[in-house]
């Protein structure tokens, strides 16, 4: 029973984490976001929120790379 509960919890965690954009790295100069196909707007919002933490900078898309069924986008944080 305990093993079943753990397996279900791990499966749900794996499903949930891949459905939303997530930060891969962040610095005052740039933010890298990994996001699933079709979630570009949410990735841009995440980058904008993260860049704003650095003296109210704005995010500007630099590049996007396909990675299997997700994308990796780099946003510059600019004044």
MISE-996704 format. One record per residue: residue number from 1; x, y, z negated of N, C-alpha, C in turn; residue in one letter; chain. Coordinates in steps of 0.001 Angstrom, whole numbers, plus 500000, padded with zeros to 6 digits. Each point is the difference from the previous one (the first is absolute). Layout:
BEGIN
   nr      nx      ny      nz     cax     cay     caz      cx      cy      cz  rest  kette
  NUM       X       Y       Z       X       Y       Z       X       Y       Z     A      A
...
This chain:
BEGIN
   nr      nx      ny      nz     cax     cay     caz      cx      cy      cz  rest  kette
    1  500826  498799  500000  499174  501201  500000  500864  501256  500000     X      A
    2  500982  500017  499130  500880  501166  499892  500744  500245  501309     X      A
    3  500466  498931  500615  500714  500119  501264  499096  500557  501093     X      A
    4  498745  499619  500010  499039  500504  500980  499794  501499  499823     X      A
    5  499877  500444  498776  499809  501426  499728  501212  500804  500461     X      A
    6  501175  499492  499745  501222  500689  500429  500075  500058  501520     X      A
    7  499663  498901  500658  500042  499966  501473  499010  500995  500603     X      A
    8  498807  500077  499445  499000  500942  500498  500456  501434  499769     X      A
    9  500563  500286  498841  500489  501351  499699  501110  500407  500958     X      A
   10  500914  499097  500282  501082  500308  500941  499471  500228  501410     X      A
   11  499043  499214  500420  499407  500168  501334  499309  501346  500115     X      A
   12  499248  500377  498977  499318  501297  500025  500994  501146  499989     X      A
   13  501058  499884  499241  501019  501056  499955  500666  500151  501356     X      A
   14  500282  498906  500662  500633  500062  501319  499076  500644  501018     X      A
   15  498736  499699  499955  499044  500592  500937  499832  501488  499752     X      A
   16  499891  500376  498763  499753  501395  499663  501160  500910  500330     X      A
   17  501217  499544  499781  501147  500878  500196  500288  500270  501471     X      A
   18  499610  499100  500895  500309  500193  501409  498954  500834  500718     X      A
   19  498902  500331  499336  498917  500730  500648  500076  501506  499798     X      A
   20  500972  500461  499256  500115  501436  499735  501418  500459  500302     X      A
   21  500158  501238  500412  501349  500534  500200  500760  500022  498680     X      A
   22  501300  499790  500086  500828  500033  498800  501339  500651  500318     X      A
   23  500554  500646  498989  501291  500653  500176  501090  498952  500047     X      A
   24  500900  500144  500960  501174  499134  500074  501177  500714  499367     X      A
   25  500141  501297  500287  501039  500819  499371  499549  501452  500020     X      A
   26  500587  500768  499091  499641  501412  499908  501185  500803  499492     X      A
   27  500137  501202  500538  501034  500932  499560  499501  501406  500321     X      A
   28  500692  501032  499531  499577  501368  500329  500055  500304  501503     X      A
   29  500716  499198  500764  500157  500249  501434  499084  499163  500888     X      A
   30  499617  498801  499531  499203  499110  500852  499252  498966  499178     X      A
   31  498917  499514  500587  499159  498975  499388  499785  498913  501041     X      A
   32  500138  498751  499589  499730  498872  500886  498776  499265  499477     X      A
   33  499034  499781  500886  498733  499361  499632  499803  498765  500872     X      A
   34  499609  498896  499369  499618  498781  500711  498484  499921  499938     X      A
   35  499375  499772  501155  498539  499976  500014  499484  499005  501028     X      A
   36  498807  499451  499752  499419  499063  500960  499467  500728  501233     X      A
   37  499902  499279  501081  499428  500524  501247  498648  500650  499707     X      A
   38  499780  501188  500527  498724  500680  499833  499905  500880  498763     X      A
   39  501063  500103  499230  499981  500796  498770  500947  501196  500072     X      A
   40  500186  500545  501195  500925  501122  500186  499593  501224  499171     X      A
   41  498726  500334  499981  499547  501181  499251  500311  499862  498517     X      A
   42  499807  498812  499449  500302  499778  498587  501508  500089  499748     X      A
   43  500803  499532  500956  501457  500099  499866  500445  501464  500034     X      A
   44  499400  500787  500886  500332  501425  500073  499631  500722  498705     X      A
   45  498872  499633  499420  499563  500604  498732  500968  499642  498881     X      A
   46  500419  498743  499944  500957  499561  498987  501319  500764  500143     X      A
   47  500479  500159  501232  501243  500743  500237  499835  501468  499615     X      A
   48  498876  500592  500336  499753  501410  499656  499986  500194  498485     X      A
   49  499337  499102  499299  499946  500093  498540  501388  499839  499388     X      A
   50  500785  499082  500549  501341  499760  499460  500928  501179  500280     X      A
   51  499981  500543  501213  500847  501152  500328  499624  501221  499156     X      A
   52  498723  500147  499701  499542  501144  499204  500616  500006  498605     X      A
   53  500432  498847  499521  500638  499920  498679  501364  500692  499985     X      A
   54  500584  500188  501161  501328  500615  500116  499853  501463  500403     X      A
   55  499758  500845  499038  499859  501451  500218  498946  500325  501054     X      A
   56  498921  499240  499973  498859  500262  500882  500353  499914  501490     X      A
   57  500891  499072  500346  500362  499811  501410  498857  499332  500760     X      A
   58  500030  500126  501329  499023  499371  500882  500658  498807  500693     X      A
   59  499196  499037  500375  500546  498851  500729  499867  500227  501504     X      A
   60  500996  499509  500722  499984  500062  501467  500490  498655  500525     X      A
   61  499208  499354  500833  500346  498672  500524  501280  500063  500820     X      A
   62  500920  499092  499715  501245  499898  500762  499952  498798  500952     X      A
   63  499650  498825  499466  499975  498802  500846  499102  498933  499398     X      A
   64  499573  499083  500877  499199  498856  499575  500547  498759  500694     X      A
   65  500131  498925  499227  500514  498739  500512  499002  498893  499702     X      A
   66  499761  499129  500991  499131  498841  499785  500781  498929  499258     X      A
   67  499339  499424  498981  500582  498895  499233  498944  498924  499847     X      A
   68  499976  499063  500906  499024  498909  499956  498590  500566  500055     X      A
   69  499201  499854  498938  498625  500511  500018  499867  501306  499223     X      A
   70  501115  500652  499737  499962  501290  499313  500980  500963  500655     X      A
   71  499958  501225  499558  500881  501027  500560  500817  500643  498886     X      A
   72  501160  500508  500368  500866  500711  499080  500178  501400  500589     X      A
   73  499600  501005  499247  500084  501374  500492  500902  500830  499092     X      A
   74  500819  500818  500610  500861  500926  499264  499451  501402  500194     X      A
   75  499818  500689  498888  499522  501386  500001  501072  500877  499364     X      A
   76  500376  501059  500670  500907  500986  499409  499202  500882  499058     X      A
   77  500604  500401  498900  499382  500958  499077  500627  501367  500302     X      A
   78  499199  500915  500501  500505  501295  500451  499346  501134  499217     X      A
   79  500725  501111  499911  499466  501179  499300  499084  500787  500886     X      A
